[in-house]
Amino acid sequence: MSDTEEMFLRLSQVLDIIPLSRSCWWKGCKEGKYPTPLKIGARTTVWRAFEIQELVARLSGGKGENGESRK
């Protein structure tokens, strides 16, 4: 397996990293605050691991939703 191969996270894995309720996470996805989910089966939804890592970096970097620094 190469390092460039894409990894995916299920919702439970995402919520282990980003402590939100399921409903809050889905609302944020719908509003465009959080990465877009990928439907890979009839009952299977995943997110790209690198997009979740980027979200965590953005949220922990002290930037607001508009990219402005928090005071």
C-alpha positions in Angstrom: 0.0 0.0 0.0 1.5 3.3 -1.0 1.4 6.5 1.1 -0.5 8.3 -1.6 -3.4 5.9 -1.5 -6.5 7.6 -0.2 -7.9 6.7 3.3 -11.5 7.2 4.4 -13.1 7.6 7.7 -16.6 6.6 8.8 -18.8 8.9 10.8 -17.9 7.3 14.1 -14.2 7.8 13.4 -14.8 11.4 12.4 -16.7 12.1 15.6 -13.9 10.5 17.7 -11.6 13.2 16.3 -14.1 16.1 16.2 -16.3 15.9 19.3 -19.7 16.9 17.9 -23.1 15.3 18.0 -24.2 13.5 14.8 -26.9 16.0 14.1 -24.5 18.9 14.5 -22.0 17.3 12.2 -24.6 16.6 9.5 -25.9 20.1 9.7 -22.4 21.5 9.3 -21.8 19.3 6.2 -25.1 20.5 4.7 -24.1 24.1 5.4 -20.6 23.7 3.9 -18.8 24.1 7.2 -17.4 20.6 7.1 -16.1 18.4 4.3 -18.6 16.8 1.8 -19.3 13.2 2.5 -18.9 10.5 -0.1 -21.5 7.8 -0.5 -19.7 4.6 -1.3 -22.7 2.2 -0.8 -26.4 2.1 -0.1 -25.7 2.5 3.6 -22.1 3.6 3.7 -20.9 7.2 3.9 -17.2 8.2 4.4 -15.0 11.3 4.5 -11.6 11.7 3.1 -9.1 11.5 5.9 -6.9 14.3 4.6 -10.0 16.6 4.5 -10.7 15.8 8.2 -7.0 16.5 9.1 -7.2 19.8 7.3 -10.4 20.7 9.2 -8.8 19.9 12.5 -5.7 22.0 11.6 -8.0 24.9 10.6 -10.1 24.7 13.7 -7.1 24.4 16.0 -5.2 27.1 14.2 -7.2 29.9 15.8 -8.9 30.9 12.6 -12.6 31.7 12.5 -15.0 30.5 9.8 -14.1 33.5 7.6 -10.4 32.9 8.0 -10.1 35.8 10.4 -8.0 35.4 13.6 -10.0 35.1 16.8 -9.4 37.8 19.4 
